Amino acid sequence: MSAKVGAVTPSGGKDTAERGVLLLWMIFTGLSLFAAFLLWRYGLIRLMVSSDRTYISSVIAVLYIATSVHCFWRTRAIAREGEAARGCRAILAAPGGARALADEASDLPRGLVTDHIKSLVQKAEVQAKGPIDQTLLLRTLADRLRGSNGFGAFASDTLMKLGLLGTIIGFIIMLAPIATLDAADKVAMKSSMGMMSDGMAVAMYTTLAGLIGSIMVRIQYYMLDTATQRVFSDAVVLTETHVTPALERRS
């Protein structure tokens, strides 16, 4: 079976589709790191950290890094599922590939798609006759493939709200000296202007960090969701064209 997989997999036009999402993530992350290096090289990152007295910008940066690591972990998982799905397709589409469904499809590569096929085999054995409806099993497969991808939407929304929180805190810092401002006291006036400048810096830097972080997280998880949907679509086509017809004929 492994020889068949190796022979068929490299020739398919879609064989690098799922692996491509990992490459896209690496390219996007590489460009992001290069942009961060340029910002650090010209002192903009140091200026942001030193000007943000609330350290909300630093929290946003740490949360973005943690979210990117999670996205990389999920992207690798989806890439592996794509490899397993292609292996199943190569085996089942080969002449006599329906024999791989015997013994609960134990010859197929490990993965969520293979688990779905095994569930179909078990359902066919219990059902004994009639068409095989895999609607509920496909819903379960979709949920399992999606996994914790929803964390991306949560993280993006959190980054945005942290930026808005920094904006509010910055404006509070900026407007706080106005109540006690005395135009005749030049020293107090100068101190108040400094506090207003600090408050404006906090508001602007936290808002900018939150917006950029939220957009970049959205981009990463959009690529991940697209790859997940592609794996699920391949699984549906595979089971509808090769698995369920073979199981119905066998029953």
PyRosetta script that sets phi, psi and omega in degrees:
from pyrosetta import init, pose_from_sequence

init()
pose = pose_from_sequence("MSAKVGAVTPSGGKDTAERGVLLLWMIFTGLSLFAAFLLWRYGLIRLMVSSDRTYISSVIAVLYIATSVHCFWRTRAIAREGEAARGCRAILAAPGGARALADEASDLPRGLVTDHIKSLVQKAEVQAKGPIDQTLLLRTLADRLRGSNGFGAFASDTLMKLGLLGTIIGFIIMLAPIATLDAADKVAMKSSMGMMSDGMAVAMYTTLAGLIGSIMVRIQYYMLDTATQRVFSDAVVLTETHVTPALERRS")
pose.set_psi(1, -38.1)
pose.set_omega(1, -177.9)
pose.set_phi(2, -65.0)
pose.set_psi(2, -33.1)
pose.set_omega(2, 177.6)
pose.set_phi(3, -65.7)
pose.set_psi(3, -38.5)
pose.set_omega(3, 178.8)
pose.set_phi(4, -65.3)
pose.set_psi(4, -41.5)
pose.set_omega(4, 179.3)
pose.set_phi(5, -62.1)
pose.set_psi(5, -45.5)
pose.set_omega(5, -179.7)
pose.set_phi(6, -65.1)
pose.set_psi(6, -29.8)
pose.set_omega(6, -178.3)
pose.set_phi(7, -79.1)
pose.set_psi(7, -32.2)
pose.set_omega(7, -174.1)
pose.set_phi(8, -90.1)
pose.set_psi(8, -37.6)
pose.set_omega(8, -171.2)
pose.set_phi(9, -59.6)
pose.set_psi(9, -47.7)
pose.set_omega(9, -176.1)
pose.set_phi(10, -64.8)
pose.set_psi(10, -21.5)
pose.set_omega(10, -172.9)
pose.set_phi(11, -84.7)
pose.set_psi(11, -18.0)
pose.set_omega(11, -175.8)
pose.set_phi(12, -73.6)
pose.set_psi(12, 141.6)
pose.set_omega(12, 178.7)
pose.set_phi(13, -70.0)
pose.set_psi(13, -25.5)
pose.set_omega(13, -178.0)
pose.set_phi(14, -96.5)
pose.set_psi(14, 7.4)
pose.set_omega(14, -173.9)
pose.set_phi(15, -66.4)
pose.set_psi(15, -28.7)
pose.set_omega(15, -180.0)
pose.set_phi(16, -98.4)
pose.set_psi(16, 8.7)
pose.set_omega(16, -175.5)
pose.set_phi(17, -66.0)
pose.set_psi(17, -48.2)
pose.set_omega(17, -177.8)
pose.set_phi(18, -73.3)
pose.set_psi(18, -37.4)
pose.set_omega(18, 176.9)
pose.set_phi(19, -64.4)
pose.set_psi(19, -26.6)
pose.set_omega(19, -179.5)
pose.set_phi(20, -64.3)
pose.set_psi(20, -29.6)
pose.set_omega(20, -179.3)
pose.set_phi(21, -66.8)
pose.set_psi(21, -34.1)
pose.set_omega(21, 175.7)
pose.set_phi(22, -67.2)
pose.set_psi(22, -38.3)
pose.set_omega(22, 176.9)
pose.set_phi(23, -65.7)
pose.set_psi(23, -41.0)
pose.set_omega(23, 177.7)
pose.set_phi(24, -62.2)
pose.set_psi(24, -40.6)
pose.set_omega(24, 178.5)
pose.set_phi(25, -63.2)
pose.set_psi(25, -41.0)
pose.set_omega(25, 179.8)
pose.set_phi(26, -66.1)
pose.set_psi(26, -39.9)
pose.set_omega(26, 177.8)
pose.set_phi(27, -64.1)
pose.set_psi(27, -46.0)
pose.set_omega(27, 179.6)
pose.set_phi(28, -61.5)
pose.set_psi(28, -44.4)
pose.set_omega(28, 179.7)
pose.set_phi(29, -66.3)
pose.set_psi(29, -37.8)
pose.set_omega(29, 177.6)
pose.set_phi(30, -62.9)
pose.set_psi(30, -42.4)
pose.set_omega(30, 176.9)
pose.set_phi(31, -65.2)
pose.set_psi(31, -37.4)
pose.set_omega(31, 178.3)
pose.set_phi(32, -65.1)
pose.set_psi(32, -41.7)
pose.set_omega(32, 178.0)
pose.set_phi(33, -65.1)
pose.set_psi(33, -37.9)
pose.set_omega(33, 178.1)
pose.set_phi(34, -64.7)
pose.set_psi(34, -42.0)
pose.set_omega(34, 177.7)
pose.set_phi(35, -64.6)
pose.set_psi(35, -40.2)
pose.set_omega(35, 178.0)
pose.set_phi(36, -64.3)
pose.set_psi(36, -36.9)
pose.set_omega(36, 177.8)
pose.set_phi(37, -64.2)
pose.set_psi(37, -41.2)
pose.set_omega(37, 178.6)
pose.set_phi(38, -64.7)
pose.set_psi(38, -41.3)
pose.set_omega(38, 178.4)
pose.set_phi(39, -63.9)
pose.set_psi(39, -39.6)
pose.set_omega(39, 177.6)
pose.set_phi(40, -69.3)
pose.set_psi(40, -38.0)
pose.set_omega(40, -178.0)
pose.set_phi(41, -62.7)
pose.set_psi(41, -37.1)
pose.set_omega(41, -179.7)
pose.set_phi(42, -93.6)
pose.set_psi(42, 10.1)
pose.set_omega(42, 172.7)
pose.set_phi(43, 78.7)
pose.set_psi(43, 9.5)
pose.set_omega(43, -177.1)
pose.set_phi(44, -72.5)
pose.set_psi(44, -36.2)
pose.set_omega(44, 178.9)
pose.set_phi(45, -67.7)
pose.set_psi(45, -44.0)
pose.set_omega(45, 177.6)
pose.set_phi(46, -61.7)
pose.set_psi(46, -37.1)
pose.set_omega(46, 178.1)
pose.set_phi(47, -65.3)
pose.set_psi(47, -40.6)
pose.set_omega(47, 179.8)
pose.set_phi(48, -65.7)
pose.set_psi(48, -44.6)
pose.set_omega(48, -178.3)
pose.set_phi(49, -66.2)
pose.set_psi(49, -41.5)
pose.set_omega(49, -178.7)
pose.set_phi(50, -72.4)
pose.set_psi(50, -29.6)
pose.set_omega(50, -178.2)
pose.set_phi(51, -83.5)
pose.set_psi(51, -23.1)
pose.set_omega(51, -178.4)
pose.set_phi(52, -88.0)
pose.set_psi(52, 97.5)
pose.set_omega(52, -178.8)
pose.set_phi(53, -72.5)
pose.set_psi(53, -18.4)
pose.set_omega(53, -179.7)
pose.set_phi(54, -87.0)
pose.set_psi(54, -12.8)
pose.set_omega(54, -178.2)
pose.set_phi(55, 60.8)
pose.set_psi(55, 20.1)
pose.set_omega(55, 177.4)
pose.set_phi(56, -68.3)
pose.set_psi(56, -36.4)
pose.set_omega(56, 177.7)
pose.set_phi(57, -61.0)
pose.set_psi(57, -39.5)
pose.set_omega(57, 177.8)
pose.set_phi(58, -66.7)
pose.set_psi(58, -38.9)
pose.set_omega(58, 177.0)
pose.set_phi(59, -63.3)
pose.set_psi(59, -40.5)
pose.set_omega(59, 178.1)
pose.set_phi(60, -62.0)
pose.set_psi(60, -42.9)
pose.set_omega(60, 179.9)
pose.set_phi(61, -63.9)
pose.set_psi(61, -42.8)
pose.set_omega(61, 179.2)
pose.set_phi(62, -64.8)
pose.set_psi(62, -42.6)
pose.set_omega(62, 179.1)
pose.set_phi(63, -64.6)
pose.set_psi(63, -37.3)
pose.set_omega(63, 177.5)
pose.set_phi(64, -64.2)
pose.set_psi(64, -42.2)
pose.set_omega(64, 179.0)
pose.set_phi(65, -63.0)
pose.set_psi(65, -44.1)
pose.set_omega(65, 179.0)
pose.set_phi(66, -62.4)
pose.set_psi(66, -40.2)
pose.set_omega(66, 178.9)
pose.set_phi(67, -66.7)
pose.set_psi(67, -38.2)
pose.set_omega(67, 178.1)
pose.set_phi(68, -64.5)
pose.set_psi(68, -38.4)
pose.set_omega(68, 176.8)
pose.set_phi(69, -64.0)
pose.set_psi(69, -42.3)
pose.set_omega(69, 177.5)
pose.set_phi(70, -63.2)
pose.set_psi(70, -40.7)
pose.set_omega(70, 178.5)
pose.set_phi(71, -63.9)
pose.set_psi(71, -39.3)
pose.set_omega(71, 177.0)
pose.set_phi(72, -63.1)
pose.set_psi(72, -42.8)
pose.set_omega(72, 178.7)
pose.set_phi(73, -61.7)
pose.set_psi(73, -43.7)
pose.set_omega(73, 178.8)
pose.set_phi(74, -69.2)
pose.set_psi(74, -36.0)
pose.set_omega(74, 179.0)
pose.set_phi(75, -64.8)
pose.set_psi(75, -41.1)
pose.set_omega(75, 175.8)
pose.set_phi(76, -62.1)
pose.set_psi(76, -41.0)
pose.set_omega(76, 179.9)
pose.set_phi(77, -63.3)
pose.set_psi(77, -43.0)
pose.set_omega(77, 179.5)
pose.set_phi(78, -67.9)
pose.set_psi(78, -37.8)
pose.set_omega(78, 177.1)
pose.set_phi(79, -61.5)
pose.set_psi(79, -40.4)
pose.set_omega(79, 177.4)
pose.set_phi(80, -66.4)
pose.set_psi(80, -39.2)
pose.set_omega(80, 177.1)
pose.set_phi(81, -63.9)
pose.set_psi(81, -37.0)
pose.set_omega(81, 176.3)
pose.set_phi(82, -63.7)
pose.set_psi(82, -41.1)
pose.set_omega(82, 176.7)
pose.set_phi(83, -62.0)
pose.set_psi(83, -43.6)
pose.set_omega(83, 179.7)
pose.set_phi(84, -64.9)
pose.set_psi(84, -40.2)
pose.set_omega(84, 179.0)
pose.set_phi(85, -64.4)
pose.set_psi(85, -39.5)
pose.set_omega(85, 177.3)
pose.set_phi(86, -66.5)
pose.set_psi(86, -36.1)
pose.set_omega(86, 176.0)
pose.set_phi(87, -63.9)
pose.set_psi(87, -41.5)
pose.set_omega(87, 177.0)
pose.set_phi(88, -62.9)
pose.set_psi(88, -41.3)
pose.set_omega(88, -179.6)
pose.set_phi(89, -65.0)
pose.set_psi(89, -40.7)
pose.set_omega(89, 179.8)
pose.set_phi(90, -63.3)
pose.set_psi(90, -38.8)
pose.set_omega(90, -178.7)
pose.set_phi(91, -73.6)
pose.set_psi(91, -47.6)
pose.set_omega(91, -174.3)
pose.set_phi(92, -74.0)
pose.set_psi(92, -26.9)
pose.set_omega(92, 179.6)
pose.set_phi(93, -82.2)
pose.set_psi(93, -13.5)
pose.set_omega(93, 179.2)
pose.set_phi(94, -72.7)
pose.set_psi(94, 157.2)
pose.set_omega(94, 176.3)
pose.set_phi(95, -57.3)
pose.set_psi(95, 129.8)
pose.set_omega(95, -177.4)
pose.set_phi(96, 74.4)
pose.set_psi(96, 15.6)
pose.set_omega(96, -177.9)
pose.set_phi(97, -67.9)
pose.set_psi(97, -20.6)
pose.set_omega(97, 179.6)
pose.set_phi(98, -63.0)
pose.set_psi(98, -21.4)
pose.set_omega(98, 178.3)
pose.set_phi(99, -65.6)
pose.set_psi(99, -20.2)
pose.set_omega(99, 178.7)
pose.set_phi(100, -69.2)
pose.set_psi(100, -15.3)
pose.set_omega(100, 179.2)
pose.set_phi(101, -79.7)
pose.set_psi(101, -11.1)
pose.set_omega(101, 177.0)
pose.set_phi(102, -70.5)
pose.set_psi(102, 156.8)
pose.set_omega(102, -180.0)
pose.set_phi(103, 56.8)
pose.set_psi(103, 43.0)
pose.set_omega(103, 176.7)
pose.set_phi(104, 57.3)
pose.set_psi(104, 37.4)
pose.set_omega(104, 173.9)
pose.set_phi(105, 55.4)
pose.set_psi(105, 41.5)
pose.set_omega(105, -177.3)
pose.set_phi(106, -72.6)
pose.set_psi(106, -17.0)
pose.set_omega(106, -178.7)
pose.set_phi(107, -84.0)
pose.set_psi(107, -7.5)
pose.set_omega(107, -177.6)
pose.set_phi(108, -81.5)
pose.set_psi(108, 154.6)
pose.set_omega(108, 178.5)
pose.set_phi(109, -61.5)
pose.set_psi(109, 149.6)
pose.set_omega(109, -179.3)
pose.set_phi(110, -71.8)
pose.set_psi(110, 140.9)
pose.set_omega(110, 178.9)
pose.set_phi(111, 163.4)
pose.set_psi(111, 175.4)
pose.set_omega(111, -178.8)
pose.set_phi(112, -68.3)
pose.set_psi(112, -35.0)
pose.set_omega(112, 177.9)
pose.set_phi(113, -65.4)
pose.set_psi(113, -41.0)
pose.set_omega(113, 176.7)
pose.set_phi(114, -64.8)
pose.set_psi(114, -39.5)
pose.set_omega(114, 175.9)
pose.set_phi(115, -61.3)
pose.set_psi(115, -38.1)
pose.set_omega(115, 177.2)
pose.set_phi(116, -64.4)
pose.set_psi(116, -42.1)
pose.set_omega(116, 178.4)
pose.set_phi(117, -64.0)
pose.set_psi(117, -40.2)
pose.set_omega(117, 177.3)
pose.set_phi(118, -62.4)
pose.set_psi(118, -38.2)
pose.set_omega(118, 177.2)
pose.set_phi(119, -64.4)
pose.set_psi(119, -38.3)
pose.set_omega(119, 176.7)
pose.set_phi(120, -64.4)
pose.set_psi(120, -40.1)
pose.set_omega(120, 178.2)
pose.set_phi(121, -62.3)
pose.set_psi(121, -45.6)
pose.set_omega(121, 178.9)
pose.set_phi(122, -63.3)
pose.set_psi(122, -39.6)
pose.set_omega(122, 178.7)
pose.set_phi(123, -65.2)
pose.set_psi(123, -40.0)
pose.set_omega(123, 178.5)
pose.set_phi(124, -64.1)
pose.set_psi(124, -37.5)
pose.set_omega(124, 179.2)
pose.set_phi(125, -67.6)
pose.set_psi(125, -38.1)
pose.set_omega(125, 179.8)
pose.set_phi(126, -75.0)
pose.set_psi(126, -39.7)
pose.set_omega(126, -177.5)
pose.set_phi(127, -70.6)
pose.set_psi(127, -35.6)
pose.set_omega(127, 174.1)
pose.set_phi(128, 75.0)
pose.set_psi(128, -38.3)
pose.set_omega(128, -179.3)
pose.set_phi(129, -156.6)
pose.set_psi(129, 166.2)
pose.set_omega(129, 178.9)
pose.set_phi(130, 91.9)
pose.set_psi(130, 167.4)
pose.set_omega(130, 179.0)
pose.set_phi(131, -66.6)
pose.set_psi(131, 149.2)
pose.set_omega(131, -177.8)
pose.set_phi(132, -98.5)
pose.set_psi(132, 116.9)
pose.set_omega(132, 178.0)
pose.set_phi(133, -96.6)
pose.set_psi(133, 116.4)
pose.set_omega(133, -176.9)
pose.set_phi(134, -108.3)
pose.set_psi(134, 21.4)
pose.set_omega(134, -176.9)
pose.set_phi(135, -58.7)
pose.set_psi(135, -51.0)
pose.set_omega(135, -178.4)
pose.set_phi(136, -66.4)
pose.set_psi(136, -37.8)
pose.set_omega(136, 178.7)
pose.set_phi(137, -66.9)
pose.set_psi(137, -35.2)
pose.set_omega(137, 177.9)
pose.set_phi(138, -67.8)
pose.set_psi(138, -35.4)
pose.set_omega(138, 175.9)
pose.set_phi(139, -64.0)
pose.set_psi(139, -41.2)
pose.set_omega(139, 177.5)
pose.set_phi(140, -64.2)
pose.set_psi(140, -41.5)
pose.set_omega(140, 178.6)
pose.set_phi(141, -62.2)
pose.set_psi(141, -41.5)
pose.set_omega(141, 179.4)
pose.set_phi(142, -62.2)
pose.set_psi(142, -42.4)
pose.set_omega(142, 178.9)
pose.set_phi(143, -65.1)
pose.set_psi(143, -40.3)
pose.set_omega(143, -179.5)
pose.set_phi(144, -69.9)
pose.set_psi(144, -37.4)
pose.set_omega(144, 177.0)
pose.set_phi(145, -67.6)
pose.set_psi(145, -39.3)
pose.set_omega(145, 179.9)
pose.set_phi(146, -66.0)
pose.set_psi(146, -37.3)
pose.set_omega(146, 175.0)
pose.set_phi(147, 53.6)
pose.set_psi(147, -127.0)
pose.set_omega(147, -178.6)
pose.set_phi(148, -99.9)
pose.set_psi(148, 28.1)
pose.set_omega(148, 178.2)
pose.set_phi(149, -62.6)
pose.set_psi(149, -24.6)
pose.set_omega(149, 179.0)
pose.set_phi(150, -64.2)
pose.set_psi(150, -15.3)
pose.set_omega(150, 176.7)
pose.set_phi(151, -61.6)
pose.set_psi(151, -27.6)
pose.set_omega(151, 179.9)
pose.set_phi(152, -63.8)
pose.set_psi(152, -43.9)
pose.set_omega(152, 178.2)
pose.set_phi(153, -64.6)
pose.set_psi(153, -40.3)
pose.set_omega(153, 178.1)
pose.set_phi(154, -63.0)
pose.set_psi(154, -45.4)
pose.set_omega(154, -178.9)
pose.set_phi(155, -65.4)
pose.set_psi(155, -41.6)
pose.set_omega(155, 179.4)
pose.set_phi(156, -62.4)
pose.set_psi(156, -43.9)
pose.set_omega(156, 178.7)
pose.set_phi(157, -65.5)
pose.set_psi(157, -37.7)
pose.set_omega(157, 179.1)
pose.set_phi(158, -65.6)
pose.set_psi(158, -41.8)
pose.set_omega(158, 178.2)
pose.set_phi(159, -61.9)
pose.set_psi(159, -42.2)
pose.set_omega(159, 179.0)
pose.set_phi(160, -62.1)
pose.set_psi(160, -44.4)
pose.set_omega(160, -177.3)
pose.set_phi(161, -71.2)
pose.set_psi(161, -32.0)
pose.set_omega(161, 174.1)
pose.set_phi(162, -64.3)
pose.set_psi(162, -39.0)
pose.set_omega(162, 175.6)
pose.set_phi(163, -62.3)
pose.set_psi(163, -41.4)
pose.set_omega(163, 177.3)
pose.set_phi(164, -67.2)
pose.set_psi(164, -36.3)
pose.set_omega(164, 176.3)
pose.set_phi(165, -62.0)
pose.set_psi(165, -43.0)
pose.set_omega(165, 176.7)
pose.set_phi(166, -63.2)
pose.set_psi(166, -35.3)
pose.set_omega(166, 177.0)
pose.set_phi(167, -62.6)
pose.set_psi(167, -44.7)
pose.set_omega(167, -179.4)
pose.set_phi(168, -64.6)
pose.set_psi(168, -45.7)
pose.set_omega(168, 179.7)
pose.set_phi(169, -62.6)
pose.set_psi(169, -39.5)
pose.set_omega(169, 178.4)
pose.set_phi(170, -62.0)
pose.set_psi(170, -42.8)
pose.set_omega(170, 178.7)
pose.set_phi(171, -68.2)
pose.set_psi(171, -33.3)
pose.set_omega(171, 175.8)
pose.set_phi(172, -63.7)
pose.set_psi(172, -44.2)
pose.set_omega(172, 177.9)
pose.set_phi(173, -63.0)
pose.set_psi(173, -38.0)
pose.set_omega(173, -176.6)
pose.set_phi(174, -71.0)
pose.set_psi(174, -36.8)
pose.set_omega(174, -175.2)
pose.set_phi(175, -92.5)
pose.set_psi(175, -11.0)
pose.set_omega(175, -177.1)
pose.set_phi(176, -59.8)
pose.set_psi(176, -41.1)
pose.set_omega(176, -177.0)
pose.set_phi(177, -72.4)
pose.set_psi(177, -12.4)
pose.set_omega(177, -173.8)
pose.set_phi(178, -65.8)
pose.set_psi(178, -35.1)
pose.set_omega(178, -176.8)
pose.set_phi(179, -62.3)
pose.set_psi(179, -33.8)
pose.set_omega(179, -177.3)
pose.set_phi(180, -107.5)
pose.set_psi(180, 18.8)
pose.set_omega(180, -175.6)
pose.set_phi(181, -75.9)
pose.set_psi(181, 129.6)
pose.set_omega(181, 177.4)
pose.set_phi(182, -118.4)
pose.set_psi(182, 113.1)
pose.set_omega(182, -175.8)
pose.set_phi(183, -64.8)
pose.set_psi(183, -22.5)
pose.set_omega(183, -178.5)
pose.set_phi(184, -80.9)
pose.set_psi(184, -21.7)
pose.set_omega(184, -178.5)
pose.set_phi(185, -92.8)
pose.set_psi(185, 103.6)
pose.set_omega(185, -176.9)
pose.set_phi(186, -68.7)
pose.set_psi(186, -34.9)
pose.set_omega(186, 179.6)
pose.set_phi(187, -65.6)
pose.set_psi(187, -46.3)
pose.set_omega(187, 178.4)
pose.set_phi(188, -64.7)
pose.set_psi(188, -36.0)
pose.set_omega(188, 178.4)
pose.set_phi(189, -63.3)
pose.set_psi(189, -42.9)
pose.set_omega(189, 179.5)
pose.set_phi(190, -65.5)
pose.set_psi(190, -41.9)
pose.set_omega(190, 178.2)
pose.set_phi(191, -64.3)
pose.set_psi(191, -40.2)
pose.set_omega(191, 179.9)
pose.set_phi(192, -65.9)
pose.set_psi(192, -39.0)
pose.set_omega(192, 178.3)
pose.set_phi(193, -64.6)
pose.set_psi(193, -35.9)
pose.set_omega(193, 176.6)
pose.set_phi(194, -65.6)
pose.set_psi(194, -42.0)
pose.set_omega(194, 178.4)
pose.set_phi(195, -66.4)
pose.set_psi(195, -37.8)
pose.set_omega(195, 177.7)
pose.set_phi(196, -64.9)
pose.set_psi(196, -38.4)
pose.set_omega(196, 177.3)
pose.set_phi(197, -65.6)
pose.set_psi(197, -41.4)
pose.set_omega(197, 177.5)
pose.set_phi(198, -63.2)
pose.set_psi(198, -42.3)
pose.set_omega(198, 178.7)
pose.set_phi(199, -62.8)
pose.set_psi(199, -40.6)
pose.set_omega(199, 177.6)
pose.set_phi(200, -65.1)
pose.set_psi(200, -38.7)
pose.set_omega(200, 177.7)
pose.set_phi(201, -63.4)
pose.set_psi(201, -43.1)
pose.set_omega(201, 177.8)
pose.set_phi(202, -60.4)
pose.set_psi(202, -46.0)
pose.set_omega(202, -178.1)
pose.set_phi(203, -62.4)
pose.set_psi(203, -45.1)
pose.set_omega(203, -175.7)
pose.set_phi(204, -72.0)
pose.set_psi(204, -45.0)
pose.set_omega(204, -176.9)
pose.set_phi(205, -68.2)
pose.set_psi(205, -41.4)
pose.set_omega(205, 179.5)
pose.set_phi(206, -67.3)
pose.set_psi(206, -39.4)
pose.set_omega(206, 177.2)
pose.set_phi(207, -63.4)
pose.set_psi(207, -44.9)
pose.set_omega(207, 179.5)
pose.set_phi(208, -62.5)
pose.set_psi(208, -45.4)
pose.set_omega(208, -179.8)
pose.set_phi(209, -64.0)
pose.set_psi(209, -41.7)
pose.set_omega(209, 179.8)
pose.set_phi(210, -64.7)
pose.set_psi(210, -43.1)
pose.set_omega(210, -179.7)
pose.set_phi(211, -65.3)
pose.set_psi(211, -47.6)
pose.set_omega(211, -178.9)
pose.set_phi(212, -64.0)
pose.set_psi(212, -44.9)
pose.set_omega(212, 179.2)
pose.set_phi(213, -61.6)
pose.set_psi(213, -42.7)
pose.set_omega(213, -179.8)
pose.set_phi(214, -63.5)
pose.set_psi(214, -44.1)
pose.set_omega(214, -179.9)
pose.set_phi(215, -63.9)
pose.set_psi(215, -42.8)
pose.set_omega(215, -178.1)
pose.set_phi(216, -68.7)
pose.set_psi(216, -35.8)
pose.set_omega(216, 175.3)
pose.set_phi(217, -65.4)
pose.set_psi(217, -41.7)
pose.set_omega(217, 177.8)
pose.set_phi(218, -59.1)
pose.set_psi(218, -42.2)
pose.set_omega(218, -179.3)
pose.set_phi(219, -63.1)
pose.set_psi(219, -45.8)
pose.set_omega(219, -179.2)
pose.set_phi(220, -60.7)
pose.set_psi(220, -46.7)
pose.set_omega(220, -176.7)
pose.set_phi(221, -76.9)
pose.set_psi(221, -20.7)
pose.set_omega(221, 171.7)
pose.set_phi(222, -65.4)
pose.set_psi(222, -44.2)
pose.set_omega(222, 177.1)
pose.set_phi(223, -63.2)
pose.set_psi(223, -39.5)
pose.set_omega(223, 178.8)
pose.set_phi(224, -65.3)
pose.set_psi(224, -44.3)
pose.set_omega(224, 179.6)
pose.set_phi(225, -65.1)
pose.set_psi(225, -36.1)
pose.set_omega(225, 177.9)
pose.set_phi(226, -63.9)
pose.set_psi(226, -43.5)
pose.set_omega(226, 178.4)
pose.set_phi(227, -66.2)
pose.set_psi(227, -38.7)
pose.set_omega(227, 178.1)
pose.set_phi(228, -62.8)
pose.set_psi(228, -43.5)
pose.set_omega(228, 178.5)
pose.set_phi(229, -64.0)
pose.set_psi(229, -35.6)
pose.set_omega(229, 179.3)
pose.set_phi(230, -66.8)
pose.set_psi(230, -40.8)
pose.set_omega(230, 177.3)
pose.set_phi(231, -63.6)
pose.set_psi(231, -42.4)
pose.set_omega(231, 179.5)
pose.set_phi(232, -64.1)
pose.set_psi(232, -42.0)
pose.set_omega(232, 178.5)
pose.set_phi(233, -62.4)
pose.set_psi(233, -41.4)
pose.set_omega(233, 177.1)
pose.set_phi(234, -62.8)
pose.set_psi(234, -37.7)
pose.set_omega(234, 178.9)
pose.set_phi(235, -66.0)
pose.set_psi(235, -39.6)
pose.set_omega(235, 178.7)
pose.set_phi(236, -64.2)
pose.set_psi(236, -46.4)
pose.set_omega(236, 179.9)
pose.set_phi(237, -63.0)
pose.set_psi(237, -42.6)
pose.set_omega(237, -179.3)
pose.set_phi(238, -61.4)
pose.set_psi(238, -48.3)
pose.set_omega(238, -176.9)
pose.set_phi(239, -70.7)
pose.set_psi(239, -35.2)
pose.set_omega(239, -178.3)
pose.set_phi(240, -74.7)
pose.set_psi(240, -28.3)
pose.set_omega(240, -176.4)
pose.set_phi(241, -98.8)
pose.set_psi(241, -25.0)
pose.set_omega(241, -175.1)
pose.set_phi(242, -122.2)
pose.set_psi(242, -34.3)
pose.set_omega(242, -171.6)
pose.set_phi(243, -88.6)
pose.set_psi(243, -60.1)
pose.set_omega(243, -175.9)
pose.set_phi(244, -63.2)
pose.set_psi(244, -39.3)
pose.set_omega(244, 175.4)
pose.set_phi(245, -61.6)
pose.set_psi(245, -39.7)
pose.set_omega(245, 178.9)
pose.set_phi(246, -65.6)
pose.set_psi(246, -40.5)
pose.set_omega(246, 179.3)
pose.set_phi(247, -67.8)
pose.set_psi(247, -38.8)
pose.set_omega(247, 177.9)
pose.set_phi(248, -67.2)
pose.set_psi(248, -38.8)
pose.set_omega(248, 176.3)
pose.set_phi(249, -65.5)
pose.set_psi(249, -38.9)
pose.set_omega(249, -179.1)
pose.set_phi(250, -68.3)
pose.set_psi(250, -36.8)
pose.set_omega(250, -179.6)
pose.set_phi(251, -72.9)
pose.dump_pdb("model.pdb")
